[in-house]
Amino acid sequence: MSTRPIEITSALPPLVTARRTYLMCPPTLYDVDYVINPWMSGNVHLSSRERAIEQWNHLYRELTAIADVELIQPQSGSPDMVFTANAGLERNGTVVLSGFFHPERQAEEHHFRSWFQSSGYNVLEVPREIPFEGEGDALFSSEGTRLWAAHGPRSVMASHTHLVRAWGVEVIALHLVDPRFYHLDTCFAPLEDGFVMYYPQAFDAPSLVKIEAFYPSEKRIVVSEADAVRFACNAINIDRTILVNDISRELVAELQTKGFEVIQITLSEFLKAGGAAKCLVMRLGPQIER
Ligand code: ARG
């Protein structure tokens, strides 16, 4: 009679579905040091680092309850590095690295490049004369079939060719026309189950036609100016949970009736630099062998 143990473990299917992974950068060197968007104007050196750390920790706690988080170390001279959404855009192990429009943020590129390379990602770059600001300006629809990509104050239209080349995905160009909503993720959030939350006035008319052609009216959550300036669209959505800065009761109620659970996290210190919840994270694909 054979005494060999029966191997059953390899035949078992995984019991849990993979959690999502996000990249964050602790705000220990965060400050408003310069003005490269309207929100920073009048706020130079007026944010409290202590409060920023508390607010960031709150977001980190809520996020790590439902997702995994990787950290990149902050670097001196790059106070905006906390906004990791601008590091690049990742999908299927490939990262299109950001090339920042403003020289003030270009030093970050090198740190993000090193992190992605040492983490095993295939890193693609856009030429310096073609600014592209990563997930700040390019967002996949929730089912991943198309990529909404902005051109406006930061990323330029020519960057879209590089996105098509990277993934062979359909890219739909959206034009941002309000300087307060200088990144796509400040005014547009594709949500689970085919919903979209957006601030229409941030777009030109042809862009609205594209958005409304894709999302039927019952799937559109239109945000008021009052909520838009609270960065309501700058929301992290994982399954039915939405992590977002403080927003109006009306918008919370609307999201709830659409089946979302809303977790509000005060992010006032980051609003002074023109960012909130979604800007503070970058979505990463499943972990890669190091
Ligand atoms: N101060 C930063 C900038 O102007 C904020 C970036 C916000 N990030 C974002 N994904 N919207 O570049």
py3Dmol code that shows the C-alpha trace and the ligand (Angstrom):
import py3Dmol

protein = """\
ATOM      1  CA  MET A   1       0.000   0.000   0.000  1.00  0.00           C
ATOM      2  CA  SER A   2       1.368   3.424  -0.911  1.00  0.00           C
ATOM      3  CA  THR A   3       2.145   5.790   1.962  1.00  0.00           C
ATOM      4  CA  ARG A   4       2.576   8.873  -0.203  1.00  0.00           C
ATOM      5  CA  PRO A   5       0.465  11.806   1.002  1.00  0.00           C
ATOM      6  CA  ILE A   6      -2.276  12.846  -1.318  1.00  0.00           C
ATOM      7  CA  GLU A   7      -1.641  16.332  -2.672  1.00  0.00           C
ATOM      8  CA  ILE A   8      -4.857  18.241  -2.610  1.00  0.00           C
ATOM      9  CA  THR A   9      -3.788  21.850  -2.041  1.00  0.00           C
ATOM     10  CA  SER A  10      -2.771  22.548  -5.632  1.00  0.00           C
ATOM     11  CA  ALA A  11      -6.194  21.500  -6.867  1.00  0.00           C
ATOM     12  CA  LEU A  12      -8.107  23.910  -4.629  1.00  0.00           C
ATOM     13  CA  PRO A  13      -9.489  27.044  -6.264  1.00  0.00           C
ATOM     14  CA  PRO A  14      -8.591  30.348  -4.567  1.00  0.00           C
ATOM     15  CA  LEU A  15     -11.046  31.067  -1.751  1.00  0.00           C
ATOM     16  CA  VAL A  16     -10.931  34.846  -1.949  1.00  0.00           C
ATOM     17  CA  THR A  17     -10.942  37.164  -4.915  1.00  0.00           C
ATOM     18  CA  ALA A  18      -7.894  39.429  -5.098  1.00  0.00           C
ATOM     19  CA  ARG A  19      -8.136  42.791  -3.379  1.00  0.00           C
ATOM     20  CA  ARG A  20      -7.234  45.818  -5.378  1.00  0.00           C
ATOM     21  CA  THR A  21      -3.882  47.479  -4.824  1.00  0.00           C
ATOM     22  CA  TYR A  22      -3.209  51.212  -4.689  1.00  0.00           C
ATOM     23  CA  LEU A  23      -0.040  53.275  -4.467  1.00  0.00           C
ATOM     24  CA  MET A  24       0.140  56.033  -1.855  1.00  0.00           C
ATOM     25  CA  CYS A  25       2.863  58.397  -0.641  1.00  0.00           C
ATOM     26  CA  PRO A  26       2.875  59.498   3.020  1.00  0.00           C
ATOM     27  CA  PRO A  27       2.532  63.286   3.460  1.00  0.00           C
ATOM     28  CA  THR A  28       5.504  63.720   5.815  1.00  0.00           C
ATOM     29  CA  LEU A  29       7.082  66.191   3.332  1.00  0.00           C
ATOM     30  CA  TYR A  30       3.802  67.619   2.025  1.00  0.00           C
ATOM     31  CA  ASP A  31       3.321  71.380   1.714  1.00  0.00           C
ATOM     32  CA  VAL A  32       1.908  73.953  -0.666  1.00  0.00           C
ATOM     33  CA  ASP A  33       5.212  75.335  -1.937  1.00  0.00           C
ATOM     34  CA  TYR A  34       4.229  76.918  -5.271  1.00  0.00           C
ATOM     35  CA  VAL A  35       1.170  77.751  -7.377  1.00  0.00           C
ATOM     36  CA  ILE A  36       0.422  75.564 -10.409  1.00  0.00           C
ATOM     37  CA  ASN A  37      -3.384  75.486 -10.150  1.00  0.00           C
ATOM     38  CA  PRO A  38      -6.022  77.973  -8.885  1.00  0.00           C
ATOM     39  CA  TRP A  39      -6.502  76.090  -5.589  1.00  0.00           C
ATOM     40  CA  MET A  40      -2.895  76.671  -4.524  1.00  0.00           C
ATOM     41  CA  SER A  41      -3.162  80.400  -5.044  1.00  0.00           C
ATOM     42  CA  GLY A  42      -3.376  82.108  -1.625  1.00  0.00           C
ATOM     43  CA  ASN A  43      -2.494  78.836   0.116  1.00  0.00           C
ATOM     44  CA  VAL A  44       1.303  78.766  -0.148  1.00  0.00           C
ATOM     45  CA  HIS A  45       2.636  77.409   3.172  1.00  0.00           C
ATOM     46  CA  LEU A  46      -0.848  77.660   4.686  1.00  0.00           C
ATOM     47  CA  SER A  47      -1.583  73.963   5.030  1.00  0.00           C
ATOM     48  CA  SER A  48      -0.961  72.224   8.333  1.00  0.00           C
ATOM     49  CA  ARG A  49       1.309  69.219   7.940  1.00  0.00           C
ATOM     50  CA  GLU A  50       0.036  67.766  11.211  1.00  0.00           C
ATOM     51  CA  ARG A  51      -3.575  67.904  10.034  1.00  0.00           C
ATOM     52  CA  ALA A  52      -2.553  66.639   6.590  1.00  0.00           C
ATOM     53  CA  ILE A  53      -0.948  63.590   8.205  1.00  0.00           C
ATOM     54  CA  GLU A  54      -4.098  62.923  10.289  1.00  0.00           C
ATOM     55  CA  GLN A  55      -6.354  63.265   7.241  1.00  0.00           C
ATOM     56  CA  TRP A  56      -4.105  61.084   5.082  1.00  0.00           C
ATOM     57  CA  ASN A  57      -3.978  58.439   7.850  1.00  0.00           C
ATOM     58  CA  HIS A  58      -7.763  58.449   7.971  1.00  0.00           C
ATOM     59  CA  LEU A  59      -7.918  57.792   4.212  1.00  0.00           C
ATOM     60  CA  TYR A  60      -5.212  55.130   4.536  1.00  0.00           C
ATOM     61  CA  ARG A  61      -7.167  53.363   7.311  1.00  0.00           C
ATOM     62  CA  GLU A  62     -10.420  53.347   5.356  1.00  0.00           C
ATOM     63  CA  LEU A  63      -8.705  52.225   2.168  1.00  0.00           C
ATOM     64  CA  THR A  64      -6.650  49.429   3.739  1.00  0.00           C
ATOM     65  CA  ALA A  65      -9.875  48.004   5.202  1.00  0.00           C
ATOM     66  CA  ILE A  66     -10.990  47.153   1.663  1.00  0.00           C
ATOM     67  CA  ALA A  67      -7.838  47.207  -0.486  1.00  0.00           C
ATOM     68  CA  ASP A  68      -4.073  46.740  -0.338  1.00  0.00           C
ATOM     69  CA  VAL A  69      -1.797  49.760  -0.332  1.00  0.00           C
ATOM     70  CA  GLU A  70       1.828  50.003  -1.455  1.00  0.00           C
ATOM     71  CA  LEU A  71       3.871  52.983  -0.309  1.00  0.00           C
ATOM     72  CA  ILE A  72       6.464  55.103  -2.069  1.00  0.00           C
ATOM     73  CA  GLN A  73       8.734  57.209   0.117  1.00  0.00           C
ATOM     74  CA  PRO A  74       8.295  61.003  -0.165  1.00  0.00           C
ATOM     75  CA  GLN A  75      11.267  62.996  -1.450  1.00  0.00           C
ATOM     76  CA  SER A  76      12.357  66.461  -0.463  1.00  0.00           C
ATOM     77  CA  GLY A  77      11.704  69.094  -3.105  1.00  0.00           C
ATOM     78  CA  SER A  78       8.631  67.154  -4.348  1.00  0.00           C
ATOM     79  CA  PRO A  79       5.794  68.158  -1.991  1.00  0.00           C
ATOM     80  CA  ASP A  80       3.097  67.146  -4.512  1.00  0.00           C
ATOM     81  CA  MET A  81       4.363  63.546  -4.605  1.00  0.00           C
ATOM     82  CA  VAL A  82       1.503  62.679  -2.221  1.00  0.00           C
ATOM     83  CA  PHE A  83      -0.749  62.916  -5.289  1.00  0.00           C
ATOM     84  CA  THR A  84       0.285  59.530  -6.645  1.00  0.00           C
ATOM     85  CA  ALA A  85      -2.594  59.528  -9.151  1.00  0.00           C
ATOM     86  CA  ASN A  86      -0.233  61.671 -11.194  1.00  0.00           C
ATOM     87  CA  ALA A  87       2.617  59.125 -11.174  1.00  0.00           C
ATOM     88  CA  GLY A  88       1.331  57.467 -14.324  1.00  0.00           C
ATOM     89  CA  LEU A  89      -1.357  55.092 -15.525  1.00  0.00           C
ATOM     90  CA  GLU A  90      -1.074  51.318 -15.011  1.00  0.00           C
ATOM     91  CA  ARG A  91      -2.789  48.412 -16.666  1.00  0.00           C
ATOM     92  CA  ASN A  92      -1.781  44.761 -17.154  1.00  0.00           C
ATOM     93  CA  GLY A  93       1.705  45.334 -15.750  1.00  0.00           C
ATOM     94  CA  THR A  94       2.461  48.279 -18.029  1.00  0.00           C
ATOM     95  CA  VAL A  95       2.799  51.826 -16.702  1.00  0.00           C
ATOM     96  CA  VAL A  96       2.732  54.880 -18.918  1.00  0.00           C
ATOM     97  CA  LEU A  97       4.836  57.182 -16.785  1.00  0.00           C
ATOM     98  CA  SER A  98       3.765  60.799 -16.374  1.00  0.00           C
ATOM     99  CA  GLY A  99       5.703  63.641 -17.931  1.00  0.00           C
ATOM    100  CA  PHE A 100       4.551  66.701 -16.009  1.00  0.00           C
ATOM    101  CA  PHE A 101       3.504  69.949 -17.646  1.00  0.00           C
ATOM    102  CA  HIS A 102       4.923  72.109 -14.849  1.00  0.00           C
ATOM    103  CA  PRO A 103       8.671  71.990 -14.075  1.00  0.00           C
ATOM    104  CA  GLU A 104       7.729  72.117 -10.364  1.00  0.00           C
ATOM    105  CA  ARG A 105       6.611  68.473 -10.551  1.00  0.00           C
ATOM    106  CA  GLN A 106       9.077  67.055 -13.050  1.00  0.00           C
ATOM    107  CA  ALA A 107      11.524  65.919 -10.334  1.00  0.00           C
ATOM    108  CA  GLU A 108       8.873  63.385  -9.247  1.00  0.00           C
ATOM    109  CA  GLU A 109       9.137  61.485 -12.535  1.00  0.00           C
ATOM    110  CA  HIS A 110      12.493  59.984 -11.652  1.00  0.00           C
ATOM    111  CA  HIS A 111      11.291  58.716  -8.251  1.00  0.00           C
ATOM    112  CA  PHE A 112       8.152  57.181  -9.696  1.00  0.00           C
ATOM    113  CA  ARG A 113      10.114  55.616 -12.589  1.00  0.00           C
ATOM    114  CA  SER A 114      12.518  53.952 -10.132  1.00  0.00           C
ATOM    115  CA  TRP A 115       9.659  52.662  -7.999  1.00  0.00           C
ATOM    116  CA  PHE A 116       7.757  51.158 -10.936  1.00  0.00           C
ATOM    117  CA  GLN A 117      10.894  49.613 -12.427  1.00  0.00           C
ATOM    118  CA  SER A 118      12.033  48.066  -9.164  1.00  0.00           C
ATOM    119  CA  SER A 119       8.496  46.766  -8.617  1.00  0.00           C
ATOM    120  CA  GLY A 120       8.641  44.880 -11.911  1.00  0.00           C
ATOM    121  CA  TYR A 121       6.427  47.022 -14.114  1.00  0.00           C
ATOM    122  CA  ASN A 122       7.062  47.569 -17.804  1.00  0.00           C
ATOM    123  CA  VAL A 123       7.529  51.356 -17.892  1.00  0.00           C
ATOM    124  CA  LEU A 124       6.712  53.334 -21.029  1.00  0.00           C
ATOM    125  CA  GLU A 125       7.477  57.035 -21.376  1.00  0.00           C
ATOM    126  CA  VAL A 126       6.068  59.882 -23.405  1.00  0.00           C
ATOM    127  CA  PRO A 127       8.481  62.437 -24.903  1.00  0.00           C
ATOM    128  CA  ARG A 128       9.156  65.488 -22.722  1.00  0.00           C
ATOM    129  CA  GLU A 129       7.374  67.828 -25.160  1.00  0.00           C
ATOM    130  CA  ILE A 130       4.160  65.811 -24.718  1.00  0.00           C
ATOM    131  CA  PRO A 131       2.879  66.361 -21.174  1.00  0.00           C
ATOM    132  CA  PHE A 132       0.801  63.537 -19.698  1.00  0.00           C
ATOM    133  CA  GLU A 133      -0.266  63.489 -16.040  1.00  0.00           C
ATOM    134  CA  GLY A 134      -1.238  59.871 -15.530  1.00  0.00           C
ATOM    135  CA  GLU A 135      -4.409  58.784 -13.813  1.00  0.00           C
ATOM    136  CA  GLY A 136      -5.132  62.434 -13.089  1.00  0.00           C
ATOM    137  CA  ASP A 137      -6.086  62.769 -16.747  1.00  0.00           C
ATOM    138  CA  ALA A 138      -6.874  59.227 -17.932  1.00  0.00           C
ATOM    139  CA  LEU A 139      -9.512  56.965 -16.414  1.00  0.00           C
ATOM    140  CA  PHE A 140     -10.745  53.556 -17.552  1.00  0.00           C
ATOM    141  CA  SER A 141     -14.477  52.981 -17.653  1.00  0.00           C
ATOM    142  CA  SER A 142     -15.453  50.608 -14.849  1.00  0.00           C
ATOM    143  CA  GLU A 143     -15.609  47.543 -17.119  1.00  0.00           C
ATOM    144  CA  GLY A 144     -12.256  48.567 -18.631  1.00  0.00           C
ATOM    145  CA  THR A 145     -13.287  48.645 -22.283  1.00  0.00           C
ATOM    146  CA  ARG A 146     -12.457  52.268 -22.903  1.00  0.00           C
ATOM    147  CA  LEU A 147     -10.142  54.923 -21.619  1.00  0.00           C
ATOM    148  CA  TRP A 148     -11.412  58.441 -21.034  1.00  0.00           C
ATOM    149  CA  ALA A 149      -8.446  60.740 -21.579  1.00  0.00           C
ATOM    150  CA  ALA A 150      -8.399  64.488 -21.061  1.00  0.00           C
ATOM    151  CA  HIS A 151      -6.553  67.275 -22.732  1.00  0.00           C
ATOM    152  CA  GLY A 152      -6.513  70.734 -21.235  1.00  0.00           C
ATOM    153  CA  PRO A 153      -4.399  72.560 -18.691  1.00  0.00           C
ATOM    154  CA  ARG A 154      -2.026  69.609 -18.118  1.00  0.00           C
ATOM    155  CA  SER A 155      -2.058  66.630 -20.518  1.00  0.00           C
ATOM    156  CA  VAL A 156      -2.043  67.317 -24.247  1.00  0.00           C
ATOM    157  CA  MET A 157      -4.012  65.515 -26.935  1.00  0.00           C
ATOM    158  CA  ALA A 158      -0.810  64.078 -28.476  1.00  0.00           C
ATOM    159  CA  SER A 159      -0.352  61.942 -25.342  1.00  0.00           C
ATOM    160  CA  HIS A 160      -3.432  59.907 -26.277  1.00  0.00           C
ATOM    161  CA  THR A 161      -1.594  58.179 -29.136  1.00  0.00           C
ATOM    162  CA  HIS A 162       0.842  56.805 -26.561  1.00  0.00           C
ATOM    163  CA  LEU A 163      -2.054  55.418 -24.513  1.00  0.00           C
ATOM    164  CA  VAL A 164      -3.549  53.677 -27.540  1.00  0.00           C
ATOM    165  CA  ARG A 165      -0.121  52.247 -28.349  1.00  0.00           C
ATOM    166  CA  ALA A 166       0.420  51.017 -24.779  1.00  0.00           C
ATOM    167  CA  TRP A 167      -2.774  48.988 -24.474  1.00  0.00           C
ATOM    168  CA  GLY A 168      -4.538  48.972 -27.812  1.00  0.00           C
ATOM    169  CA  VAL A 169      -7.560  50.317 -25.963  1.00  0.00           C
ATOM    170  CA  GLU A 170     -10.206  52.700 -27.289  1.00  0.00           C
ATOM    171  CA  VAL A 171      -9.334  56.210 -26.099  1.00  0.00           C
ATOM    172  CA  ILE A 172     -12.013  58.897 -25.931  1.00  0.00           C
ATOM    173  CA  ALA A 173     -10.729  62.446 -25.721  1.00  0.00           C
ATOM    174  CA  LEU A 174     -12.402  64.892 -23.341  1.00  0.00           C
ATOM    175  CA  HIS A 175     -11.594  68.586 -23.280  1.00  0.00           C
ATOM    176  CA  LEU A 176     -11.321  70.335 -19.913  1.00  0.00           C
ATOM    177  CA  VAL A 177     -12.305  74.006 -20.040  1.00  0.00           C
ATOM    178  CA  ASP A 178     -12.494  75.246 -16.418  1.00  0.00           C
ATOM    179  CA  PRO A 179      -9.065  75.966 -14.851  1.00  0.00           C
ATOM    180  CA  ARG A 180     -10.367  74.857 -11.427  1.00  0.00           C
ATOM    181  CA  PHE A 181     -10.926  71.374 -12.832  1.00  0.00           C
ATOM    182  CA  TYR A 182      -7.515  71.039 -14.424  1.00  0.00           C
ATOM    183  CA  HIS A 183      -7.332  67.242 -14.173  1.00  0.00           C
ATOM    184  CA  LEU A 184     -10.001  64.816 -15.395  1.00  0.00           C
ATOM    185  CA  ASP A 185     -10.229  63.150 -11.981  1.00  0.00           C
ATOM    186  CA  THR A 186     -11.339  66.457 -10.428  1.00  0.00           C
ATOM    187  CA  CYS A 187     -14.590  66.493 -12.422  1.00  0.00           C
ATOM    188  CA  PHE A 188     -15.269  62.976 -13.754  1.00  0.00           C
ATOM    189  CA  ALA A 189     -15.537  59.621 -11.993  1.00  0.00           C
ATOM    190  CA  PRO A 190     -16.554  56.413 -13.762  1.00  0.00           C
ATOM    191  CA  LEU A 191     -18.262  54.308 -11.061  1.00  0.00           C
ATOM    192  CA  GLU A 192     -19.106  50.631 -10.731  1.00  0.00           C
ATOM    193  CA  ASP A 193     -22.147  49.207 -12.440  1.00  0.00           C
ATOM    194  CA  GLY A 194     -21.910  51.643 -15.336  1.00  0.00           C
ATOM    195  CA  PHE A 195     -22.504  54.840 -13.373  1.00  0.00           C
ATOM    196  CA  VAL A 196     -20.635  58.091 -13.845  1.00  0.00           C
ATOM    197  CA  MET A 197     -20.391  61.056 -11.482  1.00  0.00           C
ATOM    198  CA  TYR A 198     -19.354  64.302 -13.197  1.00  0.00           C
ATOM    199  CA  TYR A 199     -19.481  68.080 -13.249  1.00  0.00           C
ATOM    200  CA  PRO A 200     -20.726  68.961 -16.754  1.00  0.00           C
ATOM    201  CA  GLN A 201     -19.548  72.597 -16.779  1.00  0.00           C
ATOM    202  CA  ALA A 202     -15.921  71.438 -16.657  1.00  0.00           C
ATOM    203  CA  PHE A 203     -16.224  70.108 -20.224  1.00  0.00           C
ATOM    204  CA  ASP A 204     -16.801  71.577 -23.664  1.00  0.00           C
ATOM    205  CA  ALA A 205     -19.955  70.663 -25.588  1.00  0.00           C
ATOM    206  CA  PRO A 206     -18.468  67.907 -27.828  1.00  0.00           C
ATOM    207  CA  SER A 207     -17.053  66.174 -24.720  1.00  0.00           C
ATOM    208  CA  LEU A 208     -20.474  66.210 -23.055  1.00  0.00           C
ATOM    209  CA  VAL A 209     -21.949  64.604 -26.159  1.00  0.00           C
ATOM    210  CA  LYS A 210     -19.409  61.759 -25.855  1.00  0.00           C
ATOM    211  CA  ILE A 211     -20.074  61.284 -22.130  1.00  0.00           C
ATOM    212  CA  GLU A 212     -23.846  61.330 -22.582  1.00  0.00           C
ATOM    213  CA  ALA A 213     -23.704  58.965 -25.545  1.00  0.00           C
ATOM    214  CA  PHE A 214     -21.932  56.353 -23.418  1.00  0.00           C
ATOM    215  CA  TYR A 215     -23.766  56.773 -20.117  1.00  0.00           C
ATOM    216  CA  PRO A 216     -27.599  56.716 -20.324  1.00  0.00           C
ATOM    217  CA  SER A 217     -29.280  59.429 -18.249  1.00  0.00           C
ATOM    218  CA  GLU A 218     -30.279  57.043 -15.428  1.00  0.00           C
ATOM    219  CA  LYS A 219     -26.577  56.212 -14.966  1.00  0.00           C
ATOM    220  CA  ARG A 220     -25.403  59.827 -14.748  1.00  0.00           C
ATOM    221  CA  ILE A 221     -24.872  61.467 -11.386  1.00  0.00           C
ATOM    222  CA  VAL A 222     -24.596  65.169 -12.110  1.00  0.00           C
ATOM    223  CA  VAL A 223     -22.680  67.092  -9.483  1.00  0.00           C
ATOM    224  CA  SER A 224     -23.516  70.725  -8.584  1.00  0.00           C
ATOM    225  CA  GLU A 225     -20.845  73.399  -8.571  1.00  0.00           C
ATOM    226  CA  ALA A 226     -20.987  73.453  -4.748  1.00  0.00           C
ATOM    227  CA  ASP A 227     -20.118  69.748  -4.601  1.00  0.00           C
ATOM    228  CA  ALA A 228     -17.659  69.949  -7.479  1.00  0.00           C
ATOM    229  CA  VAL A 229     -15.551  72.488  -5.578  1.00  0.00           C
ATOM    230  CA  ARG A 230     -15.558  70.080  -2.635  1.00  0.00           C
ATOM    231  CA  PHE A 231     -13.905  67.600  -4.990  1.00  0.00           C
ATOM    232  CA  ALA A 232     -16.944  65.303  -4.959  1.00  0.00           C
ATOM    233  CA  CYS A 233     -15.876  63.787  -8.287  1.00  0.00           C
ATOM    234  CA  ASN A 234     -12.433  63.053  -6.892  1.00  0.00           C
ATOM    235  CA  ALA A 235     -13.781  59.832  -5.400  1.00  0.00           C
ATOM    236  CA  ILE A 236     -12.267  56.387  -4.931  1.00  0.00           C
ATOM    237  CA  ASN A 237     -14.804  53.715  -5.843  1.00  0.00           C
ATOM    238  CA  ILE A 238     -14.278  50.071  -4.920  1.00  0.00           C
ATOM    239  CA  ASP A 239     -17.274  47.834  -5.542  1.00  0.00           C
ATOM    240  CA  ARG A 240     -20.147  49.672  -3.867  1.00  0.00           C
ATOM    241  CA  THR A 241     -17.990  51.791  -1.546  1.00  0.00           C
ATOM    242  CA  ILE A 242     -17.051  55.393  -2.297  1.00  0.00           C
ATOM    243  CA  LEU A 243     -14.319  57.203  -0.373  1.00  0.00           C
ATOM    244  CA  VAL A 244     -14.574  60.952  -0.813  1.00  0.00           C
ATOM    245  CA  ASN A 245     -13.992  64.333   0.842  1.00  0.00           C
ATOM    246  CA  ASP A 246     -16.983  65.869   2.701  1.00  0.00           C
ATOM    247  CA  ILE A 247     -19.863  66.396   0.273  1.00  0.00           C
ATOM    248  CA  SER A 248     -23.469  67.595   0.505  1.00  0.00           C
ATOM    249  CA  ARG A 249     -26.187  65.514   2.154  1.00  0.00           C
ATOM    250  CA  GLU A 250     -28.125  65.604  -1.108  1.00  0.00           C
ATOM    251  CA  LEU A 251     -25.290  64.019  -3.065  1.00  0.00           C
ATOM    252  CA  VAL A 252     -24.705  61.394  -0.369  1.00  0.00           C
ATOM    253  CA  ALA A 253     -28.414  60.548  -0.531  1.00  0.00           C
ATOM    254  CA  GLU A 254     -28.359  60.308  -4.313  1.00  0.00           C
ATOM    255  CA  LEU A 255     -25.358  57.989  -4.252  1.00  0.00           C
ATOM    256  CA  GLN A 256     -27.064  55.869  -1.605  1.00  0.00           C
ATOM    257  CA  THR A 257     -30.221  55.504  -3.667  1.00  0.00           C
ATOM    258  CA  LYS A 258     -28.000  54.274  -6.502  1.00  0.00           C
ATOM    259  CA  GLY A 259     -26.665  51.594  -4.135  1.00  0.00           C
ATOM    260  CA  PHE A 260     -23.367  53.137  -3.013  1.00  0.00           C
ATOM    261  CA  GLU A 261     -22.059  53.387   0.528  1.00  0.00           C
ATOM    262  CA  VAL A 262     -20.356  56.750   1.026  1.00  0.00           C
ATOM    263  CA  ILE A 263     -17.428  57.165   3.419  1.00  0.00           C
ATOM    264  CA  GLN A 264     -16.544  60.834   3.883  1.00  0.00           C
ATOM    265  CA  ILE A 265     -13.016  61.756   4.885  1.00  0.00           C
ATOM    266  CA  THR A 266     -12.142  65.401   5.538  1.00  0.00           C
ATOM    267  CA  LEU A 267      -9.222  66.231   3.257  1.00  0.00           C
ATOM    268  CA  SER A 268      -9.165  70.033   3.642  1.00  0.00           C
ATOM    269  CA  GLU A 269      -5.362  70.258   3.809  1.00  0.00           C
ATOM    270  CA  PHE A 270      -5.019  68.590   0.411  1.00  0.00           C
ATOM    271  CA  LEU A 271      -7.725  70.747  -1.166  1.00  0.00           C
ATOM    272  CA  LYS A 272      -5.323  73.648  -0.595  1.00  0.00           C
ATOM    273  CA  ALA A 273      -3.045  72.027  -3.203  1.00  0.00           C
ATOM    274  CA  GLY A 274      -5.948  71.167  -5.508  1.00  0.00           C
ATOM    275  CA  GLY A 275      -6.361  67.498  -4.663  1.00  0.00           C
ATOM    276  CA  ALA A 276      -8.521  65.135  -2.606  1.00  0.00           C
ATOM    277  CA  ALA A 277      -9.191  61.394  -2.132  1.00  0.00           C
ATOM    278  CA  LYS A 278      -8.712  60.070  -5.661  1.00  0.00           C
ATOM    279  CA  CYS A 279      -5.594  62.215  -6.297  1.00  0.00           C
ATOM    280  CA  LEU A 280      -3.930  60.642  -3.259  1.00  0.00           C
ATOM    281  CA  VAL A 281      -4.017  57.112  -4.705  1.00  0.00           C
ATOM    282  CA  MET A 282      -2.981  55.391  -7.909  1.00  0.00           C
ATOM    283  CA  ARG A 283      -4.550  52.112  -8.882  1.00  0.00           C
ATOM    284  CA  LEU A 284      -2.148  49.234  -9.530  1.00  0.00           C
ATOM    285  CA  GLY A 285      -2.800  45.879 -11.115  1.00  0.00           C
ATOM    286  CA  PRO A 286      -2.325  42.579  -9.303  1.00  0.00           C
ATOM    287  CA  GLN A 287       1.045  42.256  -7.588  1.00  0.00           C
ATOM    288  CA  ILE A 288       3.920  41.468  -9.855  1.00  0.00           C
ATOM    289  CA  GLU A 289       6.728  38.985  -9.072  1.00  0.00           C
ATOM    290  CA  ARG A 290       9.712  40.955  -7.785  1.00  0.00           C
TER     291      ARG A 290
END
"""
ligand_1 = """\
12
LIG
N -0.845 70.352 -6.609
C -1.018 69.246 -7.494
C -0.934 69.723 -8.937
O -1.408 70.798 -9.206
C -2.329 68.546 -7.209
C -2.519 67.311 -8.030
C -3.865 66.696 -7.842
N -3.920 65.442 -8.467
C -4.916 64.982 -9.231
N -4.857 63.770 -9.661
N -5.941 65.747 -9.582
O -0.409 69.072 -9.795
"""
view = py3Dmol.view(width=600, height=400)
view.addModel(protein, "pdb")
view.setStyle({"model": 0}, {"cartoon": {"style": "trace"}})
view.addModel(ligand_1, "xyz")
view.setStyle({"model": 1}, {"stick": {}})
view.zoomTo()
view.show()
